[in-house]
Amino acid sequence: MYITIFTLLSKGLGFFREVLTANLFGTSWQMDAVVIALSPARIITSIISAGLISVFVPQYIKIRKRDTEDSRRFVWSVLVTFGIVYAAFGGFLLLLPSFFVKIFAPGFSSEVLEYASDALKLLSIFPLISGLQQLLSGLLKAERQFLQYSVAQLIFNVFAIPLIFFLSPYLNEISIAYGWIVGNALVTVIMFLYSSKFISASKRIFSEDLRFILYLAAPLVISSGLGQVSTIVDKAFLSLLPPGQISGLHYADTLLGIVSSVFIISFLETTRTELSEFVANDDVRNVQLRMRKTAKTSLSIAIPIVFWIALMGEPLVRLVFEHGEFTSESTTVVAIAIIGYTARIIFQPLGFLARQFFISHGRVRFMVYLTFFGIGLNFFFDWILLEPFGIGGITASTSLVTLISTAIWVYLVKRKGVSFVPWKTIVMLLGLSTAIVLISLVIRNIASETLFLIVGNCSFFALTLWATRDIIKYILRRLIPRFFS
């Protein structure tokens, strides 16, 4: 609940930031350049952090169970070691910006390449800032400091939005880079203040615990790094299309990311901590129970929302973004990208839970092999679908790869004796959502656009309330007595 509420507030501000960005800059070649400049700065961080945090949380909990002081020194050694790593990667971005831009967007002209390179030089400090922030967020979640973690997330947009707005007349799209740097730097400082009581400085950096987590994290970092190759491939293909496709993909990803973060990731993040605790205690029964409950909760929210977004994609984008420099052509590009991406959100909870099951048990090597398989599939689907469907083919490729990878992970977990997929819930919600989509489209064709919007939105709102009725009742039972007390 803490994460959901404050993520909703934070993503609401993030939503306003993207609307402001769309209004100021639209889907121009300069916006494409800044999106590409942000990509290596963010991806380098996520490559390291995604794998590291996945093993950090369960390992930290095990060390804390053994000795609290050891866990504090362990956190210090992780921050120092990986702070150096993040800074080193930032140095590469500063020295070789054109090289990285060419990797992400080989189709850029010399003018766009130079603009993106200048932005990337400025963003070279970002890996250090964001990397430390993600490590500290993992620590706060491991300590169940969900309120503190969630409050800190608000700070980014509180400072980034005014910076982008007031600097845009002077720096144009480069103002986005300044907003990202300053906003994330403040979030990192606040998270450090919240988590300082769980950290103890120590001269001994390369402890046995650190070496063990490096051993566990290495396959995940490799897997995460390889996984980002698919993102690079997607943008490389899009750079071959007319200008505006990359920034269109960015807006679509942002809009869906808001939905995913608020309604799905909040449940999954708390599950990471609880699942790690059950594994540390060898509690197999509760491992399966927790995974099944989280899967059902997440999918009960995800499936109606995904179908709603797919149905209302174009009206939604038009309402949200089509102002100022954001034209009707931009709306079409983003709406097509959204439709291709939506299915990915449905599979996300199942894939996350299955991977976390193996990570909590320290079984991580297979991820590397599966990632290679996913890269090959993504390249193949991008190549096949780009020409006939454009940006929609690229996003549909991502959804197809996610579906196949998730099916493999679920099968592997089932072989370990854990069955957690709520098939009955999935089939029922897919059937009801499909029926609403078909009825709404018929109304659109035989009646009016207004009636289509009313019926479609009201029907999916009612379906979402019905699908999440158990969650809502539980929340009300917990909150109402506290409110009156």
C-alpha positions in Angstrom: 0.0 0.0 0.0 2.8 2.4 0.9 4.6 1.8 -2.4 1.3 1.9 -4.4 0.1 5.2 -3.0 3.4 7.0 -3.2 4.2 5.4 -6.6 0.9 6.7 -7.7 1.8 10.2 -6.6 5.3 10.0 -8.0 4.1 8.6 -11.4 1.4 11.2 -11.4 4.1 13.8 -11.3 6.1 11.8 -13.9 3.0 11.7 -16.1 2.8 15.5 -15.9 6.5 15.7 -16.7 6.0 13.6 -19.9 3.0 15.7 -20.9 5.1 18.9 -20.4 7.9 17.3 -22.4 5.5 16.3 -25.2 4.0 19.8 -25.2 7.5 21.5 -25.3 9.3 19.2 -27.7 6.9 16.8 -29.4 8.5 14.0 -31.4 11.4 15.9 -33.0 14.8 14.7 -34.1 16.3 16.6 -31.1 14.0 14.6 -28.8 15.1 11.4 -30.5 18.7 12.4 -29.8 18.1 13.1 -26.1 16.2 9.8 -25.7 19.1 8.0 -27.2 21.6 9.9 -25.0 19.6 8.8 -21.9 19.6 5.2 -23.1 23.3 4.2 -22.5 23.4 6.2 -19.3 20.3 4.4 -17.9 21.0 1.0 -19.4 24.6 0.7 -18.0 23.1 1.3 -14.5 20.3 -1.2 -14.9 22.6 -3.8 -16.4 24.6 -3.9 -13.1 21.9 -3.0 -10.7 19.2 -5.4 -11.9 21.3 -8.4 -11.3 23.0 -7.1 -8.2 19.9 -6.1 -6.3 18.2 -9.4 -7.1 20.9 -11.3 -5.2 21.6 -8.5 -2.7 18.2 -8.6 -1.0 18.1 -12.3 -0.2 21.8 -12.4 0.7 21.5 -9.3 2.9 18.6 -10.9 4.8 20.7 -14.1 5.4 23.7 -12.1 6.7 21.5 -9.9 8.9 20.0 -13.1 10.4 23.5 -14.2 11.2 24.9 -10.9 12.5 23.5 -7.4 12.3 26.9 -5.7 12.4 28.2 -7.9 9.6 25.2 -6.9 7.4 26.0 -3.2 7.9 29.6 -3.7 6.9 28.4 -5.8 4.0 26.3 -2.9 2.7 29.2 -0.5 2.9 31.5 -2.9 0.9 28.8 -3.2 -1.8 28.3 0.6 -2.0 32.0 1.3 -2.3 32.8 -1.5 -4.8 29.9 -0.8 -7.1 30.2 2.9 -6.7 33.7 2.6 -8.3 32.2 0.4 -11.1 29.4 2.9 -11.8 31.9 5.8 -11.9 34.2 3.9 -14.3 31.3 3.3 -16.8 30.4 7.0 -16.5 34.0 7.8 -17.5 33.6 5.7 -20.7 30.5 7.6 -21.6 32.3 10.9 -21.1 35.3 9.9 -23.2 33.5 8.0 -26.0 30.0 9.5 -26.4 29.8 9.2 -30.2 30.7 5.5 -30.0 27.8 4.7 -27.6 25.4 6.8 -29.6 26.3 5.0 -32.8 25.7 1.6 -31.1 22.2 2.7 -30.0 21.2 4.6 -33.2 23.4 3.7 -36.2 20.9 5.4 -38.5 21.4 8.9 -37.1 22.7 11.6 -39.4 25.9 13.5 -38.4 23.9 16.4 -37.0 21.7 14.2 -34.8 24.8 12.2 -33.7 26.6 15.3 -32.6 23.6 16.6 -30.6 23.1 13.2 -28.9 26.9 13.0 -28.1 26.8 16.4 -26.3 23.8 15.3 -24.2 25.5 12.0 -23.3 28.7 13.9 -22.1 26.5 15.7 -19.7 24.8 12.5 -18.6 28.1 10.7 -17.9 27.6 11.3 -14.1 24.2 9.6 -14.2 25.4 5.9 -13.8 27.0 6.8 -10.4 24.0 8.7 -9.1 21.4 6.2 -10.3 23.4 3.1 -9.4 23.9 4.1 -5.8 20.2 5.1 -5.7 19.1 1.6 -6.8 21.4 -0.1 -4.3 20.0 2.1 -1.4 16.4 1.4 -2.6 17.2 -2.4 -2.4 18.4 -1.9 1.1 15.3 0.0 2.2 13.1 -2.7 0.8 15.1 -5.5 2.4 14.5 -3.6 5.8 10.8 -3.2 4.9 11.3 0.6 4.9 8.7 0.8 2.2 7.3 4.2 3.3 10.8 5.8 3.3 11.6 4.4 -0.1 8.3 5.6 -1.5 8.6 9.1 -0.1 12.1 9.5 -1.6 10.7 8.6 -5.1 8.6 11.8 -5.1 11.6 14.1 -4.9 12.8 13.4 -8.4 9.9 14.9 -10.3 9.4 17.7 -7.7 12.8 19.1 -8.9 13.0 17.8 -12.4 9.8 19.3 -13.7 10.6 23.0 -12.8 14.1 22.5 -14.2 12.9 21.3 -17.5 10.2 24.0 -17.7 12.5 27.0 -16.8 15.6 25.8 -18.7 13.7 24.7 -21.9 13.7 28.3 -23.5 17.5 28.4 -23.1 18.7 24.7 -23.5 15.8 23.2 -25.4 15.8 19.4 -25.2 19.0 19.4 -23.2 17.0 20.7 -20.2 15.7 17.1 -19.9 19.2 15.9 -19.1 19.7 18.5 -16.4 16.3 17.5 -14.8 17.3 13.8 -14.7 20.7 14.5 -13.1 19.5 17.0 -10.4 16.3 15.1 -9.5 18.0 11.7 -9.2 20.9 13.2 -7.2 18.5 14.5 -4.6 16.7 11.2 -4.4 20.0 9.4 -3.8 20.9 11.8 -1.0 17.6 11.3 0.8 17.7 7.5 0.4 21.2 7.6 2.0 19.9 9.6 4.9 17.1 7.1 5.5 19.4 4.0 5.2 22.5 5.3 7.0 21.6 3.4 10.2 21.9 0.2 8.2 25.4 1.0 7.0 28.8 0.8 8.9 32.0 2.1 7.3 34.8 -0.5 7.3 38.3 -0.7 5.9 37.7 -4.3 4.9 36.0 -4.1 1.6 36.6 -7.4 -0.1 35.0 -9.7 2.5 33.9 -13.2 1.9 30.3 -12.0 1.8 31.1 -9.5 -0.9 33.0 -12.1 -3.0 30.1 -14.5 -2.7 27.6 -11.9 -3.9 29.9 -11.0 -6.8 29.9 -14.7 -7.7 26.1 -14.9 -7.6 25.6 -11.5 -9.3 28.0 -12.2 -12.2 25.5 -14.4 -14.2 22.7 -12.0 -13.5 24.7 -9.0 -14.6 25.7 -10.8 -17.8 22.1 -11.8 -18.3 20.8 -8.3 -17.7 23.4 -6.8 -20.0 22.5 -9.3 -22.7 18.8 -8.5 -22.1 19.5 -4.9 -22.8 20.8 -5.8 -26.2 17.2 -6.3 -27.2 16.4 -2.7 -26.3 19.4 -1.5 -28.3 18.4 -3.6 -31.3 14.8 -2.2 -31.1 16.1 1.4 -31.2 18.7 0.6 -33.8 15.9 -0.7 -36.1 13.7 2.4 -35.3 16.6 4.7 -36.2 16.2 3.5 -39.8 12.6 4.8 -39.9 11.6 8.5 -40.3 12.3 10.9 -37.4 10.1 10.7 -34.3 9.8 6.9 -34.0 12.3 6.7 -31.1 10.7 9.4 -29.1 7.3 7.9 -29.9 8.5 4.6 -28.4 9.7 6.6 -25.4 6.3 8.2 -24.7 4.5 4.8 -25.2 7.0 3.1 -22.8 6.5 5.9 -20.2 2.7 5.7 -20.3 2.7 2.0 -19.9 5.4 2.2 -17.3 3.2 4.4 -15.1 0.5 1.7 -15.2 2.9 -1.1 -14.6 4.8 0.7 -11.7 1.6 1.8 -9.9 -0.5 -1.3 -10.2 1.9 -4.2 -10.6 5.5 -3.5 -9.6 4.4 -2.3 -6.1 3.1 -5.8 -5.3 6.1 -7.5 -6.9 8.7 -5.4 -5.0 7.3 -6.3 -1.6 7.1 -9.9 -2.7 10.9 -9.9 -3.4 11.6 -9.2 0.3 9.0 -11.7 1.6 10.0 -14.5 -0.8 13.6 -14.1 0.2 12.7 -14.4 3.9 10.7 -17.6 3.3 13.6 -19.1 1.2 16.1 -18.1 4.0 13.9 -20.1 6.5 13.3 -23.1 4.1 9.6 -22.5 4.2 8.5 -24.1 0.9 4.8 -24.0 1.6 4.8 -20.2 2.1 7.0 -19.7 -0.9 4.3 -21.3 -3.2 1.5 -19.6 -1.3 3.1 -16.2 -1.6 3.9 -16.6 -5.3 0.4 -17.8 -6.1 -1.3 -14.9 -4.2 1.0 -12.3 -5.8 0.4 -13.7 -9.3 -3.4 -13.6 -8.8 -3.4 -10.1 -7.4 -1.1 -8.7 -10.1 -3.0 -10.4 -13.0 -6.4 -9.3 -11.6 -5.2 -5.8 -11.9 -3.1 -6.1 -15.1 -5.4 -7.9 -17.5 -8.4 -5.5 -17.4 -6.0 -2.5 -17.5 -4.0 -3.9 -20.4 -7.1 -4.5 -22.5 -8.4 -1.1 -21.6 -5.2 0.6 -22.8 -5.2 -1.4 -26.0 -8.8 -0.3 -26.7 -8.5 3.3 -25.7 -4.9 3.8 -26.8 -5.5 6.5 -29.4 -8.1 8.5 -27.5 -5.9 8.3 -24.4 -2.7 9.5 -26.2 -4.7 12.3 -27.9 -6.1 13.5 -24.5 -2.8 13.3 -22.7 -0.1 14.3 -25.2 -1.6 16.0 -28.2 -0.8 19.6 -27.3 1.8 22.2 -28.5 4.5 20.5 -30.6 2.8 17.0 -30.2 0.9 16.6 -33.4 -1.8 14.1 -34.6 0.9 12.2 -36.4 2.8 11.8 -33.1 -0.4 10.5 -31.6 -0.7 7.8 -34.2 2.9 6.7 -33.7 2.5 6.4 -29.9 -0.9 4.7 -30.1 0.5 2.0 -32.4 3.5 1.5 -30.1 1.2 1.1 -27.1 -0.9 -1.6 -28.7 2.1 -3.7 -29.5 3.5 -3.3 -26.0 0.4 -3.9 -23.9 0.6 -7.8 -23.8 4.0 -7.5 -22.2 2.5 -6.2 -19.0 0.3 -9.3 -18.6 3.3 -11.6 -18.7 5.5 -9.4 -16.5 4.3 -10.6 -13.1 4.7 -14.3 -13.9 8.2 -13.9 -15.3 9.3 -11.7 -12.4 8.1 -14.3 -9.8 9.6 -17.2 -11.6 13.0 -15.5 -11.9 12.9 -14.4 -8.3 12.2 -17.9 -7.2 15.5 -19.2 -8.8 17.5 -16.1 -7.7 16.4 -16.5 -4.0 17.7 -20.1 -4.2 21.0 -18.9 -5.8 20.3 -20.7 -9.1 21.1 -18.1 -11.7 23.3 -19.6 -14.4 20.4 -20.6 -16.7 19.4 -17.0 -17.0 22.4 -16.3 -19.3 21.4 -19.1 -21.7 17.8 -18.0 -21.8 18.8 -14.4 -22.4 20.8 -15.4 -25.5 17.7 -17.2 -26.7 15.6 -14.1 -26.1 18.1 -11.8 -28.0 18.0 -14.1 -31.0 14.2 -14.2 -31.0 13.9 -10.4 -30.6 16.2 -9.8 -33.5 14.3 -12.2 -35.7 10.9 -10.8 -34.8 12.2 -7.2 -35.3 13.5 -8.1 -38.7 10.3 -9.8 -39.8 7.8 -7.3 -38.3 9.6 -3.9 -38.9 8.7 -3.5 -42.6 5.0 -4.4 -42.5 4.1 -2.9 -39.1 6.8 -0.2 -38.4 7.0 0.8 -34.7 4.1 -1.5 -33.9 6.1 -4.5 -35.2 9.0 -3.6 -32.9 6.8 -3.4 -29.8 4.9 -6.5 -30.7 8.2 -8.3 -31.1 9.0 -7.4 -27.4 5.6 -8.8 -26.3 6.2 -12.0 -28.2 9.6 -12.6 -26.7 8.3 -11.8 -23.2 5.5 -14.4 -23.7 7.9 -17.2 -24.8 10.5 -16.4 -22.1 7.8 -16.3 -19.4 6.4 -19.7 -20.5 9.8 -21.2 -20.2 10.3 -19.8 -16.7 6.9 -20.9 -15.5 7.7 -24.4 -16.8 11.1 -24.5 -15.0 9.5 -23.4 -11.7 6.8 -26.1 -12.1 9.5 -28.7 -12.5 10.8 -27.7 -9.1 7.4 -28.6 -7.6 5.9 -25.1 -7.3 2.7 -24.3 -9.3 1.7 -20.7 -8.9 -0.1 -19.6 -12.1 -3.8 -18.9 -11.4 -5.1 -20.3 -14.7 -8.8 -20.0 -13.8 -8.4 -16.3 -13.1 -6.5 -15.7 -16.3 -9.0 -17.5 -18.6 -12.0 -15.8 -17.0 -10.5 -12.2 -17.2 -9.2 -12.7 -20.7 -12.7 -13.9 -21.8 -14.5 -11.0 -20.1 -12.0 -8.4 -21.4 -12.2 -9.7 -24.9 -16.0 -9.5 -24.8 -15.9 -5.9 -23.6 -13.5 -5.0 -26.4 -15.7 -6.6 -29.1 -18.9 -5.0 -27.8 -17.2 -1.6 -27.6 -15.9 -1.8 -31.2 -19.4 -2.8 -32.4 -20.9 0.2 -30.7 -18.2 2.4 -32.2 -19.1 1.2 -35.7 -22.9 1.3 -35.4 -23.4 4.2 -33.0 -21.0 7.0 -32.1 -17.5 7.7 -30.7 -19.0 9.2 -27.5 -21.0 6.1 -26.7 -18.0 3.9 -27.5 -15.9 5.9 -25.0 -18.6 5.8 -22.3 -19.3 2.1 -22.6 -15.7 1.0 -23.0 -14.4 3.0 -20.1 -17.2 2.2 -17.7 -17.2 -1.5 -18.5 -13.4 -1.8 -17.9 -13.7 0.2 -14.7 -16.5 -2.1 -13.4 -14.5 -5.2 -14.4 -11.4 -4.0 -12.6 -13.4 -3.3 -9.4 -14.9 -6.8 -9.6 -11.6 -8.5 -10.3 -9.9 -6.8 -7.4 -12.8 -7.0 -5.0 -10.9 -9.2 -2.5 -8.0 -6.8 -2.5 -10.3 -3.8 -2.0 -12.1 -5.5 0.9 -8.8 -6.4 2.6 -7.5 -2.8 2.3 -10.7 -1.3 3.6 -10.7 -3.7 6.6 -7.2 -2.6 7.4 -7.5 1.1 6.8 -11.0 2.0 8.2 -10.2 0.9 11.8 -6.9 2.7 11.7 -8.6 5.8 10.4 -11.2 5.9 13.2 -8.6 5.0 15.9 
